């Protein structure tokens, strides 16, 4: 695992896939599997470099607040620096799973035209009016093409996907059938939709 400076500590990340590929994909997740390949068999079918970054509290605190000295704002700044260093001139896609989804959206917005594709997986919409009011302007400014994946069951559903898509310049929602989801509670996982995600964030990178 590699480490990048962040606040008074470090962010852990791993790179895999094709070194020097023309397309780089930055994956933001939480938990013990955050920096592992979601599905190595799928990844091997794409000419793409993956940078998987592990996030956790306090990085995810106050996710509606972009910029400033909040943990979320400072985390986005650290991620921008990591992306600028690791992308090496490649076209960039960003992926966020569950609670890391809002940070992925803010990172893409902060990078402007550098990030052209985003996918968020199993991400719930804001639950209170303040969060909705703060998050909406950021989504309005996001120029990247965003894919929002949710399950029919589980915490994040069709209503959550619609909330995001309605506020994005270019957003598409897909509801994943329960048969494609292996989790006990019906929550869509990045592993279960990794092929769909890579097809979206790395267009044209499938190996022939």
N, C-alpha and C positions, 0 to 999 in steps of 0.2 A: 504494500500500500504506500502511496505517496501522500505527502502532507502539504497543505497550502496555508499561509498565515491567515488568521481570522481572530479578531478581537484580542483576547489575551491567551488564545490557544491556537489550534490548527484544525482545518477541515481535512478529513481523510477522503482520498479518491483513488480509483484504479482505472487504468486504461487497458483496453483490449480491442480486438478486431484487427483491422488492417492499418499498420503504421503508415503515415503519410498519405492516407486516402484523401480524395478531393472533397469528401463530405465528412464532417464531424458531428456527433450527436452527444449532447450533454444530458445525463440522466440524473434527476434529483429524487432520492427516496429516503426513507427512514428505516431504522431497525437493523438487525444483524446481517440481512442480505443486501443492504443498500448498495454496496460496492461490488456485488457479484454480477455476472452476466445473467440477465433474465432467462435466456434460453440460448445456449451456445450453438445448438444446431441451427437455429434460425439466424443468429448473428453471422455464422459462417457463410450464409447465402447472400450476404451483402458486402459490397466493397465500401466499407465505412469504418471509421474509428470511433469507438465509444469511450466516453469519459464518465464513469459512474461515481457520483458524489454522495456521501452519507450526511444527512442532516438530522438534527434532533433539537429539542429545547436546549438553550433559549433561541436558536436560530429561527424557530417557527413562531415565536411570540409576536403578537400584534401584526399578523400578516397583512391586514389592510393598509398599514402605514408604510408607504414607499418613500425612501430617502430619510434624511435626518440621522439621528443618533440612536434610533431604536435597534434592537437586535436584528429584526428583519431587514431594516434598511442597510445596516452595516454588513449583513450577510450578502445581500445583493451586490454591494460594492466589492466584497471579497470574491464573489463568483464572477463578476465582470473581469476582474484582474486575472483570475484563473483561465477564463474563456479566452481572453486576449492572448495569453501566453501559450495555451495548449492548442488552440484552433489552427495556428500556423497558416493563416490565409485560406483555410478551407471554408466552404459553405457550411452553415451551422443550423442544426435543428436542436430543439430543447424539449425534454420530456419531464413531466412531474407526476408522481404517483401520490394519490390520497392527500395527506396534509402538506406535502411538499408542492402540490399543484399551484397554489397562489404564488409561491416564490418563483416557480418556473415562468409564470406569466409575467411577473415583474421584471425578471431577468431579461426576458425576450424584449419587453418594452424598453428597458434601459439600454439595450444593445442596438436599438433602432434597426436599420436595414441589414445588419450583420446576421441576425437570426430571421430566417424566412419561413420556418416551419416549427410548429409547436404541437405537442400532444399532451393532454392531461387525462389521467386515468383514475376513475373512482373518486373524483373530487366533489365534495359537497359545496353547495352555494352558501353565501353568508346567512347567518341566522338572525341577525339584528339589523335595525335600520342604519345605525352608524357605520357598520362594516359595509353594508350595501352602498351607502353614499360615498364612502371613501374608495371603494374598489371600482365603481363604475367608470370614473374618468380615466383610470389606467387602462381599462379594457377598450375604451373608445379610442385611445391613442395607439393601440397595438396593431401594427400593420401586418404581422405574420399571419399565415394561414393556420388556423387552429383546429385540431380535431379533439372533440370531447367524447370520451368513452365512459359509459356507465353500464351497470347491470340492470336487469329487470327487477331484481330484488336487491337487498343490501342497503347500506346507509346512503349511498349516492345513487339517485335514480333519474328518470327521464325529466322530472321537474328541475332538478339541479342542472342537468345538461342544458335545458332550454334557457335557464337564467343566464348562463354564460353566453350561449350562442346569440341570444337576443341583444347582447351588449357588445359583441365583437364585430369588427369590420368584415372579417372573413372567418366564419366559424361553422363547423359541421358537427352534428351530434350523431353518435351511433350507440344503439342500445344492444348490449351483448346478451345473447340467449343463454339461459341457465346451463344448458348442456355444454357450453364452452368454458364454464367457470368451475374450477375445482375447489374453491374455498367452501368451508362448512356453512358460513352465513350468507352465501350467495353474493359476496362482494367481489367485484371484478378486480383482478390483479394484473400487474404489468406482465408477468410471465404468461398468463393466459391469452393476452392480446399482443404479444411482442411482435409477431409478424405484421399485424395491422399497423402497429405503431411505426415500425421501421419503414414500411411501405410509404407511410405518410411523411415522416420526417426526413427520409433519405430517398426522395423520388429519383428513379433512374439508376439507383445504386445496386439493384439486384444483379447478382452474377449470372452470366449467360452460360 
